[in-house]
Amino acid sequence: MGLPEGLQERLIPRNYGACLTAHFIGRLDQIHFKLYAAVDRGGYHTADLLALCPTDTELAQAARWTLGQDVSQEFRQLLRQLLETLGHDGIAATI
């Protein structure tokens, strides 16, 4: 369990006046979290994931991280099924 590697370095700071700075996650980390959520919630977050237009490289990286969040065989199978449904059979075959 844990956050995607390098997340802290990718945080995007936004200043709101002199006393408040908020840090937002970037697109790559959103892809990680949306892929995990789409598998975990039965596809509920799939539209959000697709709106981010992940590349094969980004999706493969997110899939590897996602497998570390739930190590069960059932989750692995659900991840494969989602990737295949999205047309990423090559990535599905590698996990």
C-alpha positions as CSV (number, residue, x, y, z in Angstrom):
1,M,0.0,0.0,0.0
2,G,1.1,3.5,-0.5
3,L,1.0,6.4,-2.9
4,P,2.3,6.2,-6.5
5,E,6.1,6.6,-6.6
6,G,7.1,10.3,-7.2
7,L,3.7,11.7,-6.3
8,Q,5.2,14.3,-3.9
9,E,7.6,15.6,-6.6
10,R,4.6,15.9,-9.0
11,L,2.4,17.9,-6.7
12,I,1.1,21.2,-8.2
13,P,1.1,24.0,-5.6
14,R,-1.5,26.8,-5.8
15,N,-1.3,29.8,-3.6
16,Y,-4.5,31.4,-2.3
17,G,-3.4,34.6,-0.7
18,A,-0.4,34.9,1.6
19,C,-1.4,32.2,4.1
20,L,-2.7,29.3,2.1
21,T,-1.0,27.0,-0.3
22,A,-2.9,23.9,-1.6
23,H,-1.1,21.1,-3.4
24,F,-3.0,19.2,-6.1
25,I,-2.1,15.9,-7.7
26,G,-1.2,15.8,-11.4
27,R,-2.7,13.9,-14.3
28,L,-0.5,10.8,-13.9
29,D,-1.5,10.4,-10.3
30,Q,-5.1,10.9,-11.2
31,I,-4.8,8.1,-13.7
32,H,-3.4,5.8,-11.0
33,F,-6.2,6.6,-8.6
34,K,-9.0,6.4,-11.2
35,L,-7.8,3.1,-12.5
36,Y,-7.8,1.7,-9.0
37,A,-11.2,3.2,-8.2
38,A,-12.6,1.9,-11.5
39,V,-11.6,-1.7,-10.6
40,D,-12.5,-1.4,-7.0
41,R,-16.0,0.2,-7.6
42,G,-17.0,-2.0,-10.5
43,G,-16.3,0.5,-13.3
44,Y,-17.9,3.5,-11.6
45,H,-14.8,5.7,-12.3
46,T,-14.1,4.5,-15.9
47,A,-15.5,7.6,-17.6
48,D,-13.2,9.8,-15.5
49,L,-10.2,7.6,-16.3
50,L,-11.0,7.7,-20.1
51,A,-11.3,11.5,-19.9
52,L,-7.7,11.7,-18.8
53,C,-6.7,10.0,-22.1
54,P,-4.0,7.8,-20.5
55,T,-1.2,6.5,-22.8
56,D,-0.3,2.9,-22.8
57,T,2.8,3.7,-20.8
58,E,0.8,5.6,-18.1
59,L,-1.9,2.9,-17.9
60,A,0.7,0.2,-17.6
61,Q,2.4,2.1,-14.8
62,A,-0.9,2.7,-13.1
63,A,-1.8,-1.0,-13.4
64,R,1.4,-2.1,-11.7
65,W,0.8,0.3,-8.8
66,T,-2.9,-0.7,-8.6
67,L,-1.9,-4.4,-8.1
68,G,0.0,-3.3,-5.0
69,Q,-3.1,-1.9,-3.4
70,D,-5.1,-5.1,-3.6
71,V,-3.0,-8.3,-4.0
72,S,-5.9,-10.7,-4.3
73,Q,-6.3,-12.8,-7.4
74,E,-9.9,-11.6,-7.8
75,F,-8.7,-8.0,-8.0
76,R,-6.0,-8.9,-10.5
77,Q,-8.7,-10.6,-12.7
78,L,-11.0,-7.6,-12.4
79,L,-8.1,-5.3,-13.5
80,R,-7.4,-7.5,-16.5
81,Q,-11.0,-7.6,-17.5
82,L,-11.3,-3.8,-17.2
83,L,-8.1,-3.3,-19.3
84,E,-9.4,-5.7,-21.9
85,T,-12.8,-3.9,-22.0
86,L,-10.9,-0.6,-22.6
87,G,-9.0,-2.2,-25.5
88,H,-5.7,-2.6,-23.7
89,D,-5.2,-6.4,-24.1
90,G,-1.5,-6.0,-24.3
91,I,-1.3,-4.4,-20.8
92,A,-3.8,-6.9,-19.4
93,A,-1.6,-9.8,-20.6
94,T,1.4,-8.4,-18.7
95,I,-0.2,-8.4,-15.3
